[in-house]
């Protein structure tokens, strides 16, 4: 991929950037795609359904409220997302199965690791504007992620 988030920010200072705190857990450390937004607090029911739909190269951006009490994504959901054509997941919250996640060829960024699984009560909403780590994201925004972080733009970017 021909971008670096630092260069994108230098060239387009108006774009949104997540604050520091996201770490890489998936097998890809450099990914991009259109955003599909999800808000779910300690319940990954909606994510379980979403990763099994056609991803078409998009990125799931999750407002998990930054919860450290449970994981919203693990190796099985990441593998399902990869199998269905999703490019990556960006999670304001935690993941689990971190060693196995590293073997899945998909981008996964999150704030931390927590072995406890989430609730399954059918909670969550998707396709709405959200804010994660200080960055505003709308459905359909362009997501760019690499070793330096994650940025969001309304328009496709070049450096």
Contact map, one row per residue, 1 for C-alpha under 8 A:
111000000000000000000000000001100000000000000000000000000000000000000000000000000000000000000000000000000000000000000000000000000000000000000000000000000000000
111100000000000000000000000000000000000000000000000000000000000000000000000000000000000000000000000000000000000000000000000000000000000000000000000000000000000
111110110000000000000000000000000000000000000000000000000000000000000000000000000000000000000000000000000000000000000000000000000000000000000000000000000000011
011111110000000000000000000000000000000000000000000000000000000000000000000000000000000000000000000000000000000000000000000000000000000000000000010100000000000
001111111000000000000000000000000000000000000000000000000000000000000000000000000000000000000000000000000000000000000000000000000000000000000001110111100000000
000111111100000000000000000000000000000000000000000000000000000000000000000000000000000000000000000000000000000000000000000000000000000000000000000100000000000
001111111110000000000000000000000000000000000000000000000000000000000000000000000000000000000000000000000000000000000000000000000000000000000000000000000000001
001111111111100000000000000000000000000000000000000000000000000000000000000000000000000000000000000000000000000000000000000000000000000000000000000000000000111
000011111111111000000000000000000000000000000000000000000000000000000000000000000000000000000000000000000000000000000000000000000000000000000000000000100000000
000001111111100000000000000000000000000000000000000000000000000000000000000000000000000000000000000000000000000000000000000000000000000000000000000000000000000
000000111111100000000000000000000000000000000000000000000000000000000000000000000000000000000000000000000000000000000000000000000000000000000000000000000000001
000000011111111000000000000000000000000000000000000000000000000000000000000000000000000000000000000000000000000000000000000000000000000000000000000000000000000
000000011111111000000000000000000000000000000000000000000000000000000000000000000000000000000000000000000000000000000000000000000000000000000000000000000000000
000000001001111100000000000000000000000000000000000000000000000000000000000000000000000000000000000000000000000000000000000000000000000000000000000000000000000
000000001001111110000000000000000000000000000000000000000000000000000000000000000000000000000000000000000000000000000000000000000000000000000000000000111000000
000000000000011111000000000000000000000000000000000000000000000000000000000000000000000000000000000000000000000000000000000000000000001110000000000000111000000
000000000000001111100000000000000000000000000000000000000000000000000000000000000000000000000000000000000000000000000000000000000000011000000000000011110000000
000000000000000111110000000000000000000000000000000000000000000000000000000000000000000000000000000000000000000000000000000000000001111000000000000011100000000
000000000000000011111000000000000000000000000000000000000000000000000000000000000000000000000000000000000000000000000000000000000000111000000000000000000000000
000000000000000001111100000000000000000000000000000000000000000000000000000000000000000000000000000000000000000000000000000000000000100000000000000010000000000
000000000000000000111110000000000000000000000000000000000000000000000000000000000000000000000000000000000000011000000000000000000000100000000000000000000000000
000000000000000000011111000000000000000000000000000000000000000000000000000000000000000000010000000000000000111100000000000000000000000000000000000010000000000
000000000000000000001111100000000000000000000000000000000000000000000000000000000000000000000000000000000000111100000000000000000000000000000000000000000000000
000000000000000000000111110010000000000000000000000000000000000000000000000000000000000000000000000000000011110000000000000000000000000000000000001000000000000
000000000000000000000011111000000000000000000000000000000000000000000000000000000000000000000000010011000011110000000000000000000000000000000000000000000000000
000000000000000000000001111110000000000000000000000000000000000000000000000000000000000000000000000011111111100000000000000000000000000000000000000000000000000
000000000000000000000000111110000000000000000000000000000000000000000000000000000000000000000000000011111111000000000000000000000000000000000000000000000000000
000000000000000000000000011111100000000000000000000000000000000000000000000000000000000000000000000000001111000000000000000000000000000000000000000000000000000
000000000000000000000001011111100000000000000000000000000000000000000000000000000000000000000000000000000011000000000000000000000000000000000000111000000000000
100000000000000000000000000111110000000000000000000000000000000000000000000000000000000000000000000000000010000000000000000000000000000000000001111000000000000
100000000000000000000000000111111000000000000000000000000000000000000000000000000000001100000000000000000010000000000000000000000000000000000001110000000000000
000000000000000000000000000001111100000000000000000000000110000000000000000000000000001100000000000000000000000000000000000000000000000000000111100000000000000
000000000000000000000000000000111110000000000000000000001110000000000000000000000000001000000000000000000000000000000000000000000000000000000111000000000000000
000000000000000000000000000000011111000000000000000000001110000000000000000000000000000000000000000000000000000000000000000000000000000000111110000000000000000
000000000000000000000000000000001111100000000000000000000111100000000000000000000000000000000000000000000000000000000000000000000000000011111110000000000000000
000000000000000000000000000000000111110000000000000000000111100000000000000000000000000000000000000000000000000000000000000001100000000000110000000000000000000
000000000000000000000000000000000011111000000000000000000001111000000000000000000000000000000000000000000000000000000000000001111100000011100000000000000000000
000000000000000000000000000000000001111100000010000000000001111000000000000000000000000000000000000000000000000000000000000111110100000000000000000000000000000
000000000000000000000000000000000000111110000000000000000000011110000000000000000000000000000000000000000000000000000000000111000100000000000000000000000000000
000000000000000000000000000000000000011111110100000000000000011110000000000000000000000000000000000000000000000000000000001110000000000000000000000000000000000
000000000000000000000000000000000000001111110000000000000000001110100000000000000000000000000000000000000000000000000000001100000000000000000000000000000000000
000000000000000000000000000000000000000111110000000000000000000100101111000000000000000000000000000000000000000000000110000000000000000000000000000000000000000
000000000000000000000000000000000000000111111100000000000000000000000001000000000000000000000000000000000000000000000111111100000000000000000000000000000000000
000000000000000000000000000000000000000111111111000000000000000000000001100000000000000000000000000000000000000000000111011100000000000000000000000000000000000
000000000000000000000000000000000000000000111111100000000000000000000000000000000000000000000000000000000000000000000011111100000000000000000000000000000000000
000000000000000000000000000000000000000100111111110000000000000000000000000000000000000000000000000000000000000000000000011110000000000000000000000000000000000
000000000000000000000000000000000000010000011111111000000000000000000001000000000000000000000000000000000000000000000000000000000000000000000000000000000000000
000000000000000000000000000000000000000000011111111100000000000000000000000010000000000000000000000000000000000000000000000000000000000000000000000000000000000
000000000000000000000000000000000000000000001111111110000000000000000000000000000000000000000000000000000000000000000000000000000000000000000000000000000000000
000000000000000000000000000000000000000000000111111110000000000000000000000000000000000000000000000000000000000000000000000000000000000000000000000000000000000
000000000000000000000000000000000000000000000011111111100000000000000000000011011001010000000000000000000000000000000000000000000000000000000000000000000000000
000000000000000000000000000000000000000000000001111111000000000000000000000000011001000000000000000000000000000000000000000000000000000000000000000000000000000
000000000000000000000000000000000000000000000000111111100000000000000000000000000001000000000000000000000000000000000000000000000000000000000000000000000000000
000000000000000000000000000000000000000000000000001111110000000000000000000000000001110000000000000000000000000000000000000000000000000000000000000000000000000
000000000000000000000000000000000000000000000000001011111110000000000000000000001001111000000000000000000000000000000000000000000000000000000000000000000000000
000000000000000000000000000000000000000000000000000001111100000000000000000000000001110000000000000000000000000000000000000000000000000000000000000000000000000
000000000000000000000000000000001100000000000000000000111110000000000000000000000000111000000000000000000000000000000000000000000000000000000000000000000000000
000000000000000000000000000000011111000000000000000000111111000000000000000000000000111100000000000000000000000000000000000000000000000000000000000000000000000
000000000000000000000000000000011111000000000000000000101111100000000000000000000000011111000000000000000000000000000000000000000000000000000010000000000000000
000000000000000000000000000000000011110000000000000000000111110000000000000000000000010111000000000000000000000000000000000000000000000000000000000000000000000
000000000000000000000000000000000011110000000000000000000011111000000000000000000000000011100000000000000000000000000000000000000000000000000000000000000000000
000000000000000000000000000000000000111100000000000000000001111100000000000000000000000011110000000000000000000000000000000000000001000000000000000000000000000
000000000000000000000000000000000000111110000000000000000000111111000000000000000000000000111000000000000000000000000000000000000111000000000000000000000000000
000000000000000000000000000000000000001111000000000000000000011111100001000000000000000000111000000000000000000000000000000000000000000000000000000000000000000
000000000000000000000000000000000000001110000000000000000000001111100000000000000000000000011000000000000000000000000000000000000001000000000000000000000000000
000000000000000000000000000000000000000000000000000000000000001111110000000000000000000000011100000000000000001000000000000000000000000000000000000000000000000
000000000000000000000000000000000000000011000000000000000000000111111100000000000000000000011100000000000000000000000000000000000000000000000000000000000000000
000000000000000000000000000000000000000000000000000000000000000001111110000000000000000000001100000000000000000111000000000000000000000000000000000000000000000
000000000000000000000000000000000000000001000000000000000000000000111110000000000000000000000000000000000000000001010000000000000000000000000000000000000000000
000000000000000000000000000000000000000001000000000000000000000000111111000000000000000000000110000000000000000001111100000000000000000000000000000000000000000
000000000000000000000000000000000000000001000000000000000000000000011111110000000000000000001111000000000000000011111100000000000000000000000000000000000000000
000000000000000000000000000000000000000001110010000000000000000100000111110000000000000000101111000000000000000000001100000000000000000000000000000000000000000
000000000000000000000000000000000000000000010000000000000000000000000011111011000000000000000111000000000000000000000000000000000000000000000000000000000000000
000000000000000000000000000000000000000000000000000000000000000000000011111111000000000000000011110010000000000000000000000000000000000000000000000000000000000
000000000000000000000000000000000000000000000000000000000000000000000000111111100000000000000001110110010000000000000000000000000000000000000000000000000000000
000000000000000000000000000000000000000000000000000000000000000000000000011111110000000000000000000000000000000000000000000000000000000000000000000000000000000
000000000000000000000000000000000000000000000001001000000000000000000000111111111000000000000000000000000000000000000000000000000000000000000000000000000000000
000000000000000000000000000000000000000000000000001000000000000000000000111111111100000000000000000010010101000000000000000000000000000000000000000000000000000
000000000000000000000000000000000000000000000000000000000000000000000000001111111110000000000000000000010100000000000000000000000000000000000000000000000000000
000000000000000000000000000000000000000000000000001100000000000000000000000111111111000000000000000000000000000000000000000000000000000000000000000000000000000
000000000000000000000000000000000000000000000000001100100000000000000000000011111111111100000000000000000000000000000000000000000000000000000000000000000000000
000000000000000000000000000000000000000000000000000000000000000000000000000001111111111100000000000000011100000000000000000000000000000000000000000000000000000
000000000000000000000000000000000000000000000000000000000000000000000000000000111111110000000000000000000000000000000000000000000000000000000000000000000000000
000000000000000000000000000000000000000000000000001111110000000000000000000000011111110000000000000000000000000000000000000000000000000000000000000000000000000
000000000000000000000000000000000000000000000000000001111100000000000000000000001111111000000000000000000000000000000000000000000000000000000000000000000000000
000000000000000000000000000000000000000000000000001001111111000000000000000000001111111100000000000000000100000000000000000000000000000000000000000000000000000
000000000000000000000000000000111000000000000000000000101110000000000000000000001100111110000000000000000110000000000000000000000000000000000000000000000000000
000000000000000000000000000000110000000000000000000000000111000000000000000000001100011111000000000000000111000000000000000000000000000000000000000000000000000
000000000000000000000000000000000000000000000000000000000011110000000000000000000000001111100000000000000111100000000000000000000000000000000000000000000000000
000000000000000000000000000000000000000000000000000000000011110000000000000000000000000111110000000000000001110000000000000000000000000000000000000000000000000
000000000000000000000000000000000000000000000000000000000000111100000001000000000000000011111100000000000001111000000000000000000000000000000000000000000000000
000000000000000000000100000000000000000000000000000000000000011111100000000000000000000001111100000000000000011000000000000000000001100000000000000000000000000
000000000000000000000000000000000000000000000000000000000000001111110011000000000000000000111110000000000000011100000000000000000000000000000000000000000000000
000000000000000000000000000000000000000000000000000000000000000001110111100000000000000000111111000000000000011111000000000000000000000000000000000000000000000
000000000000000000000000000000000000000000000000000000000000000000000111110000000000000000001111110000000000010111100000000000000000000000000000000000000000000
000000000000000000000000000000000000000000000000000000000000000000000011111000000000000000000111110000000000000011111000000000000000000000000000000000000000000
000000000000000000000000000000000000000000000000000000000000000000000000011000000000000000000011111110000000000000100000000000000000000000000000000000000000000
000000000000000000000000100000000000000000000000000000000000000000000000011000000000000000000011111111000000000010000000000000000000000000000000000000000000000
000000000000000000000000000000000000000000000000000000000000000000000000000000000000000000000000111111100000000000000000000000000000000000000000000000000000000
000000000000000000000000000000000000000000000000000000000000000000000000001000000000000000000000111111110000000000000000000000000000000000000000000000000000000
000000000000000000000000111000000000000000000000000000000000000000000000011001000000000000000000111111110001000000000000000000000000000000000000000000000000000
000000000000000000000000111000000000000000000000000000000000000000000000000000000000000000000000011111111000000000000000000000000000000000000000000000000000000
000000000000000000000000011000000000000000000000000000000000000000000000000000000000000000000000001111111000000000000000000000000000000000000000000000000000000
000000000000000000000000011000000000000000000000000000000000000000000000001001100100000000000000000111111100000000000000000000000000000000000000000000000000000
000000000000000000000000011100000000000000000000000000000000000000000000000000000100000000000000000001111110000000000000000000000000000000000000000000000000000
000000000000000000000000011100000000000000000000000000000000000000000000000001100100011110000000000000011111000000000000000000000000000000000000000000000000000
000000000000000000000001111111100000000000000000000000000000000000000000000000000000001110000000000000001111100000000000000000000000000000000000000000000000000
000000000000000000000001111110000000000000000000000000000000000000000000000001000000000111100000000010000111110000000000000000000000000000000000000000000000000
000000000000000000000111110000000000000000000000000000000000000000000000000000000000000011100000000000000011111000000000000000000000000000000000000000000000000
000000000000000000001111100000000000000000000000000000000000000000000000000000000000000001111110000000000001111110000000000000000000000000000000000000000000000
000000000000000000001110000000000000000000000000000000000000000001000000000000000000000000111100000000000000111110000000000000000000000000000000000000000000000
000000000000000000000110000000000000000000000000000000000000000000010000000000000000000000001110000000000000011111000000000000000000000000000000000000000000000
000000000000000000000000000000000000000000000000000000000000000000010010000000000000000000000111010000000000011111100000000000000000000000000000000000000000000
000000000000000000000000000000000000000000000000000000000000000000011110000000000000000000000111000000000000000111111000000000000000000000000000000000000000000
000000000000000000000000000000000000000000000000000000000000000000000110000000000000000000000011100000000000000011111000000000000000000000000000000000000000000
000000000000000000000000000000000000000000000000000000000000000000001110000000000000000000000001000000000000000001111100000000000000000000000000000000000000000
000000000000000000000000000000000000000000000000000000000000000000000111000000000000000000000001000000000000000001111110000000000000000000000000000000000000000
000000000000000000000000000000000000000001110000000000000000000000000111000000000000000000000000000000000000000000011111000000000000000000000000000000000000000
000000000000000000000000000000000000000001111000000000000000000000000000000000000000000000000000000000000000000000001111100000000000000000000000000000000000000
000000000000000000000000000000000000000000111000000000000000000000000000000000000000000000000000000000000000000000000111111000000000000000000000000000000000000
000000000000000000000000000000000000000000101000000000000000000000000000000000000000000000000000000000000000000000000011111000000000000000000000000000000000000
000000000000000000000000000000000000000000111100000000000000000000000000000000000000000000000000000000000000000000000001111100000000000000000000000000000000000
000000000000000000000000000000000000000110111100000000000000000000000000000000000000000000000000000000000000000000000001111110000000000000000000000000000000000
000000000000000000000000000000000000011110111100000000000000000000000000000000000000000000000000000000000000000000000000011111000000000000000000000000000000000
000000000000000000000000000000000000011100000100000000000000000000000000000000000000000000000000000000000000000000000000001111110000000000000000000000000000000
000000000000000000000000000000000001111000000000000000000000000000000000000000000000000000000000000000000000000000000000000111110000000000000000000000000000000
000000000000000000000000000000000001110000000000000000000000000000000000000000000000000000000000000000000000000000000000000011111000000001100000000000000000000
000000000000000000000000000000000000110000000000000000000000000000000000000000000000000000000000000000000000000000000000000011111100000001100000000000000000000
000000000000000000000000000000000000100000000000000000000000000000000000000000000000000000000000000000000000000000000000000000111110000111100000000000000000000
000000000000000000000000000000000000111000000000000000000000001000000000000000000000000000000000000000000000000000000000000000011111000111000000000000000000000
000000000000000000000000000000000000000000000000000000000000001000000000000000000000000000000000000000000000000000000000000000001111111110000000000000000000000
000000000000000001000000000000000000000000000000000000000000011010000000000000000000000000010000000000000000000000000000000000000111111110000000000000000000000
000000000000000001111000000000000000000000000000000000000000000000000000000000000000000000010000000000000000000000000000000000000011111000000000000000000000000
000000000000000011100000000000000000000000000000000000000000000000000000000000000000000000000000000000000000000000000000000000000011111100000000000000000000000
000000000000000111100000000000000000000000000000000000000000000000000000000000000000000000000000000000000000000000000000000000000011111110000000000000010000000
000000000000000100000000000000000000000000000000000000000000000000000000000000000000000000000000000000000000000000000000000000001111011111000000000000010000000
000000000000000100000000000000000010100000000000000000000000000000000000000000000000000000000000000000000000000000000000000000001111001111101000000000010000000
000000000000000000000000000000000010100000000000000000000000000000000000000000000000000000000000000000000000000000000000000000111100000111111000000000000000000
000000000000000000000000000000000111100000000000000000000000000000000000000000000000000000000000000000000000000000000000000000111000000011111000000000000000000
000000000000000000000000000000000111000000000000000000000000000000000000000000000000000000000000000000000000000000000000000000000000000001111100000000000100000
000000000000000000000000000000000110000000000000000000000000000000000000000000000000000000000000000000000000000000000000000000000000000011111110000000011110000
000000000000000000000000000000011110000000000000000000000000000000000000000000000000000000000000000000000000000000000000000000000000000000011111000000011111000
000000000000000000000000000000011110000000000000000000000010000000000000000000000000000000000000000000000000000000000000000000000000000000001111100001111000000
000010000000000000000000000001111000000000000000000000000000000000000000000000000000000000000000000000000000000000000000000000000000000000000111110001110000000
000010000000000000000000000011110000000000000000000000000000000000000000000000000000000000000000000000000000000000000000000000000000000000000011111111100000000
000110000000000000000000000011100000000000000000000000000000000000000000000000000000000000000000000000000000000000000000000000000000000000000001111111000000000
000000000000000000000001000011000000000000000000000000000000000000000000000000000000000000000000000000000000000000000000000000000000000000000000111110000000000
000111000000000000000000000000000000000000000000000000000000000000000000000000000000000000000000000000000000000000000000000000000000000000000000111111000000000
000010000000000011010100000000000000000000000000000000000000000000000000000000000000000000000000000000000000000000000000000000000000000000000000111111100000000
000010000000000011000000000000000000000000000000000000000000000000000000000000000000000000000000000000000000000000000000000000000000000000000011110111110000000
000010001000001111000000000000000000000000000000000000000000000000000000000000000000000000000000000000000000000000000000000000000000000000000011100011111000000
000000000000001110000000000000000000000000000000000000000000000000000000000000000000000000000000000000000000000000000000000000000000001110001111000001111100000
000000000000001100000000000000000000000000000000000000000000000000000000000000000000000000000000000000000000000000000000000000000000000000001110000000111111100
000000000000000000000000000000000000000000000000000000000000000000000000000000000000000000000000000000000000000000000000000000000000000000011100000000011111000
000000000000000000000000000000000000000000000000000000000000000000000000000000000000000000000000000000000000000000000000000000000000000000001100000000001111100
000000000000000000000000000000000000000000000000000000000000000000000000000000000000000000000000000000000000000000000000000000000000000000000100000000001111110
000000010000000000000000000000000000000000000000000000000000000000000000000000000000000000000000000000000000000000000000000000000000000000000000000000001011111
001000010000000000000000000000000000000000000000000000000000000000000000000000000000000000000000000000000000000000000000000000000000000000000000000000000001111
001000110010000000000000000000000000000000000000000000000000000000000000000000000000000000000000000000000000000000000000000000000000000000000000000000000000111
